[in-house]
Amino acid sequence: MVETGDKKMSIRELFKKVLSHPILLLACRLFLAYIFIFAAVNKILDPQSFVRELLGYRFFPDFLVNIIALGLPPLELLTGLAIIAGPFIREASLWLMLLVIGFGGGMISAMARGLNIECGCGLPGGPSIVSWFTLARDLVFLIAAVIVFVYPQKQMNITIQLKPEAKGISFSL
């Protein structure tokens, strides 16, 4: 039991209260949207680099690499947009979890085979070599997606209300 003010709650209740807090959920959704929209746009703008990076994994046949290179960025873009703007937050977070698990599997496969390749992530900061760091970074993405999936927040808008009887501005999520 943990005491919070004049209330006692279990660690589990406290954990749930923190993870389901609207500010954390909004931050997770905006973070995931930024990452996946940014990555998608980079891959869409430079598909040749993305194809080269996919070929570096030596995992898929050449004809499938082109299909993945054409299909994955729009999927990342749509899920990035859906996680912030729409009624499909939970579905988008599930897709993001599946994508991140797939990316992690590819990185683990590349590391196990001793490949020294760029991850093909398209993230801010430029190309990253597949490493334990890139895998840990993707784990952060996975955790954020799991939080959003478990505690989907349907309301995204931040409304500002000026109350005549109150002095100041109130924010509601």
C-alpha positions, 0 to 999 in steps of 0.5 A, a space after each residue: 500500500 502507498 499513501 497518497 494524501 489522505 488515501 491509501 492505494 495499492 501499487 497496482 492502483 497507483 501504477 494504473 493511475 499514472 499510466 492512464 493519466 491524460 497527459 501521459 497518454 497524450 504525450 505517448 500519442 504525440 511522441 508516436 505520431 511524430 516518430 512514425 510520421 517523420 519516418 514515413 515522410 523520410 522513406 517516401 521522399 527517398 525510397 531508393 535509400 530505403 530499398 538499399 537499407 532493406 536489402 542490407 538485411 538480406 531477409 526478403 527476396 528482392 521482389 518483396 523488398 520493393 513491395 515493402 518499400 512502397 507499402 510500409 511508409 504509407 502504413 506508417 504515415 496512416 498509423 501515425 496520423 490515426 494515433 492522434 486524430 481519430 476514433 481508431 486510436 487503439 487500432 493504430 496503437 496495435 498496428 504500431 506495436 506490430 510494426 515495432 515488433 517486426 522492426 525489432 525482429 529484423 534488427 535482432 536477426 541482423 545482429 545475430 548474423 553479424 550484419 553491420 547495416 543501417 536500420 532503415 528507420 528514417 528517424 530524426 538524427 539521420 541513419 542509425 546502425 543496427 545495434 543494441 541502442 536502436 533495439 532499446 530505442 524501439 523498445 521505448 516506442 513499443 512501451 509507448 504503444 502498449 500504454 496507448 493500447 491499454 489505456 486508449 484516450 478517445 479525447 485528444 483536444 485541449 480546450 481552453 475555457 475562460 470561466 467568468 466566475 474564476 480568475 484565470 484559464 482552465 485546461 481540460 483534456 
